[in-house]
Amino acid sequence: MSEVKNKLDLLQRLGPDMSIKVLTHLDPCDLVRVSTLSRSWHQFVIENGLCKHLCLKMFPELSGVRHVIEVENMIEPVSNMLGSSSNWEYLKRNHKVYAFLACGLSPSISRNCISSAVSASSYNKIREENDVNTLDPRDTSYWSSEGKSDPSVPETLEYMLTSKLCLITEIHVQPFQAYSAKAVRFRMGRARYATKLELSEMCELDFFFADKIFGGPQWTYTSPEFAMLQENCLQKFKLLEPVLCIGDVLQVELLGRVQKKEMDQLFYICISHVQAVGRPLLPAFDVEIDHPSGKCRLKCMSPTRRGASSSHS
């Protein structure tokens, strides 16, 4: 008890500004532990939104979150709530969700986060050389672009990720033989889903052109360009900082062509394998996208509720 009192005295002596600076340098899980030391510390962490601040500091992509929803307990913006008690309930629930999220963002085992291939900007006439082949780590099959006489024409490959919230640290690309690109760039974001009216209007159209008609994905992250080797090997591109992909789409942009085929003297890009290395967030989290604003709601199944449901299973 005396230890807690000393810590309380330390918080009071530092003052609010210095205390915030100190606490926001803590590890996410340590900040959560600090908030449980006493009632005063708990209130200070919640009132100043320190868990949310720490999440935004670690991952600026979260700035697109307009507000959070705790499943079966809607959290509305502060401006829509009346009275100090309602405001405190909002802050408290916000703290719980972001504290759970901050701990969920802590380091863990990485794996490939790509679930499926969505599309390619072009295809070779040989149907077997399609983008689905890039999911296979073996280098016996591959995707091939159309041949172009202009070596500057880019190509893109798009993939669905395993979750709407994935923490990506690096992306691996393996060219087929020497048919590499000069450089590669990555984009992450969320699919721009068509409305029911738009879907009814496009019933006669080819779904392959849907992204061009309705605007395509909304990107929340674009990487710098990385130079590629003209070699048949798995090339690993580590992102400058881990990226929280809010959405479920990864685009691999292949910039510039190098190799010609002798048979037609056209430039091609061929890729045998792509991986997005990272990890999906805890299954408790989901994202609900607002269209057309692009803003999103962070949805979280309450940790206590998840524990209760798992205990009954």
One Martini backbone bead per residue (centre of mass of N, CA, C, O) as a GRO file, in nm:
protein
  313
    1MET     BB    1   0.057   0.062  -0.021
    2SER     BB    2   0.303   0.253   0.002
    3GLU     BB    3   0.391   0.215  -0.292
    4VAL     BB    4   0.145   0.346  -0.419
    5LYS     BB    5   0.174   0.623  -0.281
    6ASN     BB    6   0.447   0.692  -0.408
    7LYS     BB    7   0.340   0.686  -0.699
    8LEU     BB    8   0.135   0.903  -0.662
    9ASP     BB    9   0.339   1.123  -0.581
   10LEU     BB   10   0.495   1.118  -0.846
   11LEU     BB   11   0.261   1.211  -1.027
   12GLN     BB   12   0.217   1.481  -0.876
   13ARG     BB   13   0.507   1.597  -0.907
   14LEU     BB   14   0.525   1.597  -1.224
   15GLY     BB   15   0.268   1.622  -1.359
   16PRO     BB   16   0.078   1.596  -1.639
   17ASP     BB   17   0.280   1.646  -1.874
   18MET     BB   18   0.516   1.463  -1.775
   19SER     BB   19   0.350   1.206  -1.734
   20ILE     BB   20   0.273   1.167  -2.029
   21LYS     BB   21   0.561   1.143  -2.143
   22VAL     BB   22   0.637   0.893  -1.977
   23LEU     BB   23   0.395   0.693  -2.040
   24THR     BB   24   0.436   0.706  -2.369
   25HIS     BB   25   0.717   0.518  -2.330
   26LEU     BB   26   0.574   0.271  -2.290
   27ASP     BB   27   0.470  -0.023  -2.295
   28PRO     BB   28   0.159  -0.125  -2.352
   29CYS     BB   29   0.141  -0.334  -2.115
   30ASP     BB   30   0.256  -0.138  -1.898
   31LEU     BB   31   0.032   0.074  -1.916
   32VAL     BB   32  -0.191  -0.112  -1.823
   33ARG     BB   33  -0.066  -0.173  -1.547
   34VAL     BB   34  -0.056   0.119  -1.442
   35SER     BB   35  -0.378   0.156  -1.451
   36THR     BB   36  -0.393  -0.060  -1.185
   37LEU     BB   37  -0.257   0.069  -0.923
   38SER     BB   38  -0.489   0.296  -0.919
   39ARG     BB   39  -0.741   0.517  -0.933
   40SER     BB   40  -0.576   0.763  -1.029
   41TRP     BB   41  -0.420   0.627  -1.258
   42HIS     BB   42  -0.664   0.524  -1.411
   43GLN     BB   43  -0.789   0.806  -1.463
   44PHE     BB   44  -0.548   0.936  -1.609
   45VAL     BB   45  -0.525   0.741  -1.852
   46ILE     BB   46  -0.818   0.779  -1.953
   47GLU     BB   47  -0.853   1.095  -1.976
   48ASN     BB   48  -0.581   1.100  -2.181
   49GLY     BB   49  -0.573   0.867  -2.388
   50LEU     BB   50  -0.303   0.679  -2.385
   51CYS     BB   51  -0.365   0.428  -2.553
   52LYS     BB   52  -0.438   0.576  -2.811
   53HIS     BB   53  -0.178   0.738  -2.838
   54LEU     BB   54   0.006   0.488  -2.865
   55CYS     BB   55  -0.124   0.369  -3.119
   56LEU     BB   56  -0.074   0.623  -3.302
   57LYS     BB   57   0.233   0.624  -3.267
   58MET     BB   58   0.278   0.336  -3.389
   59PHE     BB   59  -0.005   0.381  -3.583
   60PRO     BB   60  -0.120   0.622  -3.798
   61GLU     BB   61  -0.353   0.464  -3.948
   62LEU     BB   62  -0.561   0.507  -3.699
   63SER     BB   63  -0.666   0.800  -3.777
   64GLY     BB   64  -0.918   0.672  -3.950
   65VAL     BB   65  -1.058   0.639  -3.682
   66ARG     BB   66  -1.347   0.766  -3.561
   67HIS     BB   67  -1.460   0.511  -3.398
   68VAL     BB   68  -1.567   0.286  -3.153
   69ILE     BB   69  -1.674  -0.061  -3.112
   70GLU     BB   70  -1.854  -0.244  -2.883
   71VAL     BB   71  -1.990  -0.521  -2.881
   72GLU     BB   72  -2.311  -0.451  -2.775
   73ASN     BB   73  -2.167  -0.137  -2.748
   74MET     BB   74  -2.214   0.158  -2.843
   75ILE     BB   75  -1.981   0.416  -2.952
   76GLU     BB   76  -2.001   0.746  -2.939
   77PRO     BB   77  -1.942   1.044  -2.988
   78VAL     BB   78  -1.903   1.290  -2.761
   79SER     BB   79  -2.106   1.498  -2.892
   80ASN     BB   80  -2.357   1.274  -2.851
   81MET     BB   81  -2.312   1.312  -2.543
   82LEU     BB   82  -2.447   1.331  -2.215
   83GLY     BB   83  -2.268   1.416  -1.978
   84SER     BB   84  -2.011   1.313  -1.768
   85SER     BB   85  -2.080   1.010  -1.739
   86SER     BB   86  -2.090   0.948  -2.041
   87ASN     BB   87  -1.804   1.041  -2.101
   88TRP     BB   88  -1.664   0.836  -1.914
   89GLU     BB   89  -1.771   0.582  -2.056
   90TYR     BB   90  -1.637   0.641  -2.324
   91LEU     BB   91  -1.341   0.654  -2.221
   92LYS     BB   92  -1.337   0.371  -2.092
   93ARG     BB   93  -1.400   0.209  -2.352
   94ASN     BB   94  -1.172   0.318  -2.520
   95HIS     BB   95  -0.948   0.212  -2.338
   96LYS     BB   96  -1.014  -0.090  -2.360
   97VAL     BB   97  -0.975  -0.119  -2.666
   98TYR     BB   98  -0.682   0.009  -2.691
   99ALA     BB   99  -0.548  -0.178  -2.489
  100PHE     BB  100  -0.608  -0.439  -2.642
  101LEU     BB  101  -0.469  -0.345  -2.904
  102ALA     BB  102  -0.182  -0.281  -2.799
  103CYS     BB  103  -0.131  -0.576  -2.709
  104GLY     BB  104  -0.193  -0.697  -2.996
  105LEU     BB  105   0.076  -0.535  -3.121
  106SER     BB  106   0.265  -0.711  -3.017
  107PRO     BB  107   0.500  -0.919  -3.051
  108SER     BB  108   0.513  -1.196  -3.289
  109ILE     BB  109   0.445  -1.435  -3.495
  110SER     BB  110   0.525  -1.475  -3.827
  111ARG     BB  111   0.338  -1.463  -4.143
  112ASN     BB  112   0.145  -1.528  -4.402
  113CYS     BB  113  -0.126  -1.285  -4.509
  114ILE     BB  114  -0.215  -1.431  -4.761
  115SER     BB  115  -0.517  -1.570  -4.915
  116SER     BB  116  -0.553  -1.422  -5.210
  117ALA     BB  117  -0.610  -1.372  -5.543
  118VAL     BB  118  -0.754  -1.113  -5.745
  119SER     BB  119  -0.547  -0.949  -5.951
  120ALA     BB  120  -0.441  -0.829  -6.276
  121SER     BB  121  -0.348  -0.603  -6.519
  122SER     BB  122  -0.235  -0.865  -6.673
  123TYR     BB  123  -0.225  -1.126  -6.934
  124ASN     BB  124  -0.136  -1.387  -7.073
  125LYS     BB  125  -0.250  -1.604  -7.314
  126ILE     BB  126  -0.165  -1.806  -7.109
  127ARG     BB  127  -0.375  -1.925  -6.869
  128GLU     BB  128  -0.168  -2.064  -6.664
  129GLU     BB  129  -0.034  -1.761  -6.629
  130ASN     BB  130  -0.139  -1.677  -6.332
  131ASP     BB  131  -0.182  -1.524  -6.015
  132VAL     BB  132  -0.228  -1.786  -5.845
  133ASN     BB  133   0.071  -1.891  -5.867
  134THR     BB  134   0.191  -1.684  -5.643
  135LEU     BB  135   0.103  -1.875  -5.390
  136ASP     BB  136   0.331  -2.063  -5.477
  137PRO     BB  137   0.652  -2.140  -5.359
  138ARG     BB  138   0.698  -2.265  -5.612
  139ASP     BB  139   0.899  -2.214  -5.929
  140THR     BB  140   0.717  -2.368  -6.164
  141SER     BB  141   0.516  -2.133  -6.133
  142TYR     BB  142   0.342  -1.843  -6.295
  143TRP     BB  143   0.320  -1.505  -6.372
  144SER     BB  144   0.216  -1.325  -6.673
  145SER     BB  145   0.240  -1.078  -6.871
  146GLU     BB  146   0.218  -0.880  -7.107
  147GLY     BB  147   0.350  -0.777  -7.389
  148LYS     BB  148   0.594  -0.505  -7.440
  149SER     BB  149   0.762  -0.244  -7.608
  150ASP     BB  150   0.742  -0.084  -7.339
  151PRO     BB  151   0.944  -0.085  -7.046
  152SER     BB  152   0.758   0.128  -6.859
  153VAL     BB  153   0.530  -0.060  -6.815
  154PRO     BB  154   0.327  -0.142  -6.569
  155GLU     BB  155   0.236  -0.360  -6.292
  156THR     BB  156  -0.028  -0.549  -6.114
  157LEU     BB  157  -0.093  -0.699  -5.788
  158GLU     BB  158  -0.372  -0.850  -5.611
  159TYR     BB  159  -0.464  -0.898  -5.258
  160MET     BB  160  -0.587  -1.089  -5.000
  161LEU     BB  161  -0.620  -1.083  -4.670
  162THR     BB  162  -0.680  -1.248  -4.362
  163SER     BB  163  -0.737  -0.944  -4.263
  164LYS     BB  164  -0.844  -0.614  -4.178
  165LEU     BB  165  -0.601  -0.659  -3.956
  166CYS     BB  166  -0.262  -0.606  -4.042
  167LEU     BB  167   0.079  -0.673  -3.957
  168ILE     BB  168   0.335  -0.542  -4.162
  169THR     BB  169   0.696  -0.588  -4.235
  170GLU     BB  170   0.714  -0.770  -4.505
  171ILE     BB  171   0.798  -0.833  -4.860
  172HIS     BB  172   0.782  -1.102  -5.096
  173VAL     BB  173   0.964  -1.151  -5.414
  174GLN     BB  174   0.952  -1.380  -5.703
  175PRO     BB  175   1.093  -1.418  -5.982
  176PHE     BB  176   1.101  -1.537  -6.313
  177GLN     BB  177   1.390  -1.559  -6.353
  178ALA     BB  178   1.460  -1.252  -6.544
  179TYR     BB  179   1.144  -1.140  -6.513
  180SER     BB  180   1.178  -0.860  -6.389
  181ALA     BB  181   1.177  -0.574  -6.220
  182LYS     BB  182   1.322  -0.279  -6.135
  183ALA     BB  183   1.072  -0.223  -5.939
  184VAL     BB  184   0.895  -0.184  -5.616
  185ARG     BB  185   0.555  -0.139  -5.487
  186PHE     BB  186   0.338  -0.072  -5.201
  187ARG     BB  187  -0.010  -0.135  -5.117
  188MET     BB  188  -0.261  -0.045  -4.867
  189GLY     BB  189  -0.612  -0.150  -4.790
  190ARG     BB  190  -0.941  -0.100  -4.914
  191ALA     BB  191  -1.218  -0.197  -5.044
  192ARG     BB  192  -1.444  -0.079  -5.298
  193TYR     BB  193  -1.759  -0.131  -5.246
  194ALA     BB  194  -2.042  -0.188  -5.394
  195THR     BB  195  -2.346  -0.104  -5.425
  196LYS     BB  196  -2.655  -0.218  -5.492
  197LEU     BB  197  -2.699  -0.027  -5.730
  198GLU     BB  198  -2.431  -0.081  -5.875
  199LEU     BB  199  -2.474  -0.386  -5.910
  200SER     BB  200  -2.733  -0.361  -6.084
  201GLU     BB  201  -2.585  -0.189  -6.314
  202MET     BB  202  -2.345  -0.433  -6.357
  203CYS     BB  203  -2.477  -0.702  -6.467
  204GLU     BB  204  -2.359  -0.657  -6.777
  205LEU     BB  205  -2.078  -0.660  -6.662
  206ASP     BB  206  -1.749  -0.694  -6.610
  207PHE     BB  207  -1.591  -0.762  -6.308
  208PHE     BB  208  -1.298  -0.683  -6.394
  209PHE     BB  209  -1.402  -0.358  -6.416
  210ALA     BB  210  -1.502  -0.257  -6.133
  211ASP     BB  211  -1.256  -0.091  -6.022
  212LYS     BB  212  -1.271   0.123  -6.256
  213ILE     BB  213  -1.567   0.218  -6.211
  214PHE     BB  214  -1.555   0.242  -5.862
  215GLY     BB  215  -1.224   0.321  -5.790
  216GLY     BB  216  -1.128   0.117  -5.609
  217PRO     BB  217  -0.914   0.117  -5.380
  218GLN     BB  218  -0.825   0.240  -5.051
  219TRP     BB  219  -0.538   0.392  -4.960
  220THR     BB  220  -0.324   0.394  -4.649
  221TYR     BB  221  -0.058   0.279  -4.802
  222THR     BB  222   0.279   0.378  -4.924
  223SER     BB  223   0.564   0.285  -5.049
  224PRO     BB  224   0.856   0.277  -5.140
  225GLU     BB  225   1.097   0.214  -5.358
  226PHE     BB  226   1.232  -0.101  -5.480
  227ALA     BB  227   1.489  -0.266  -5.580
  228MET     BB  228   1.552  -0.516  -5.825
  229LEU     BB  229   1.650  -0.825  -5.905
  230GLN     BB  230   1.774  -1.031  -6.185
  231GLU     BB  231   1.646  -1.289  -6.011
  232ASN     BB  232   1.579  -1.633  -5.907
  233CYS     BB  233   1.463  -1.500  -5.612
  234LEU     BB  234   1.388  -1.431  -5.289
  235GLN     BB  235   1.276  -1.105  -5.220
  236LYS     BB  236   1.336  -0.884  -4.943
  237PHE     BB  237   1.105  -0.628  -4.814
  238LYS     BB  238   1.159  -0.398  -4.576
  239LEU     BB  239   0.992  -0.201  -4.388
  240LEU     BB  240   1.051   0.081  -4.217
  241GLU     BB  241   0.772   0.010  -4.084
  242PRO     BB  242   0.528  -0.116  -3.939
  243VAL     BB  243   0.211  -0.205  -4.091
  244LEU     BB  244  -0.125  -0.109  -4.060
  245CYS     BB  245  -0.374  -0.276  -4.218
  246ILE     BB  246  -0.669  -0.109  -4.322
  247GLY     BB  247  -0.796  -0.387  -4.438
  248ASP     BB  248  -0.755  -0.639  -4.738
  249VAL     BB  249  -0.531  -0.496  -4.933
  250LEU     BB  250  -0.274  -0.587  -5.174
  251GLN     BB  251  -0.028  -0.409  -5.365
  252VAL     BB  252   0.182  -0.491  -5.648
  253GLU     BB  253   0.421  -0.278  -5.796
  254LEU     BB  254   0.561  -0.301  -6.123
  255LEU     BB  255   0.862  -0.129  -6.229
  256GLY     BB  256   0.964  -0.206  -6.503
  257ARG     BB  257   1.148  -0.352  -6.774
  258VAL     BB  258   1.399  -0.601  -6.899
  259GLN     BB  259   1.288  -0.861  -7.046
  260LYS     BB  260   1.304  -1.047  -7.338
  261LYS     BB  261   1.148  -1.226  -7.591
  262GLU     BB  262   1.246  -1.385  -7.869
  263MET     BB  263   0.974  -1.451  -8.024
  264ASP     BB  264   0.868  -1.112  -7.998
  265GLN     BB  265   1.033  -0.871  -7.859
  266LEU     BB  266   0.907  -0.851  -7.570
  267PHE     BB  267   0.814  -0.726  -7.263
  268TYR     BB  268   0.836  -0.890  -6.938
  269ILE     BB  269   0.655  -1.004  -6.641
  270CYS     BB  270   0.756  -1.249  -6.386
  271ILE     BB  271   0.583  -1.426  -6.116
  272SER     BB  272   0.601  -1.685  -5.858
  273HIS     BB  273   0.610  -1.510  -5.570
  274VAL     BB  274   0.408  -1.399  -5.276
  275GLN     BB  275   0.462  -1.218  -4.961
  276ALA     BB  276   0.309  -1.127  -4.639
  277VAL     BB  277   0.475  -1.032  -4.357
  278GLY     BB  278   0.307  -1.122  -4.044
  279ARG     BB  279  -0.005  -1.035  -3.865
  280PRO     BB  280  -0.293  -1.084  -3.740
  281LEU     BB  281  -0.514  -0.987  -3.548
  282LEU     BB  282  -0.716  -1.038  -3.330
  283PRO     BB  283  -1.037  -1.170  -3.364
  284ALA     BB  284  -1.173  -0.926  -3.202
  285PHE     BB  285  -1.113  -0.766  -3.466
  286ASP     BB  286  -1.261  -0.498  -3.664
  287VAL     BB  287  -1.379  -0.336  -3.972
  288GLU     BB  288  -1.585  -0.051  -4.050
  289ILE     BB  289  -1.678   0.088  -4.351
  290ASP     BB  290  -1.715   0.406  -4.484
  291HIS     BB  291  -1.935   0.521  -4.740
  292PRO     BB  292  -1.727   0.753  -4.905
  293SER     BB  293  -1.521   0.856  -4.673
  294GLY     BB  294  -1.322   0.611  -4.541
  295LYS     BB  295  -1.407   0.573  -4.278
  296CYS     BB  296  -1.380   0.407  -3.952
  297ARG     BB  297  -1.461   0.125  -3.743
  298LEU     BB  298  -1.368  -0.009  -3.444
  299LYS     BB  299  -1.402  -0.350  -3.365
  300CYS     BB  300  -1.480  -0.504  -3.038
  301MET     BB  301  -1.447  -0.775  -2.849
  302SER     BB  302  -1.482  -0.828  -2.546
  303PRO     BB  303  -1.268  -0.987  -2.340
  304THR     BB  304  -1.484  -1.093  -2.138
  305ARG     BB  305  -1.677  -1.206  -2.351
  306ARG     BB  306  -1.476  -1.402  -2.482
  307GLY     BB  307  -1.417  -1.563  -2.226
  308ALA     BB  308  -1.709  -1.657  -2.182
  309SER     BB  309  -1.754  -1.797  -2.457
  310SER     BB  310  -1.510  -2.000  -2.434
  311SER     BB  311  -1.608  -2.141  -2.166
  312HIS     BB  312  -1.877  -2.261  -2.315
  313SER     BB  313  -1.726  -2.434  -2.553
   0.00000   0.00000   0.00000
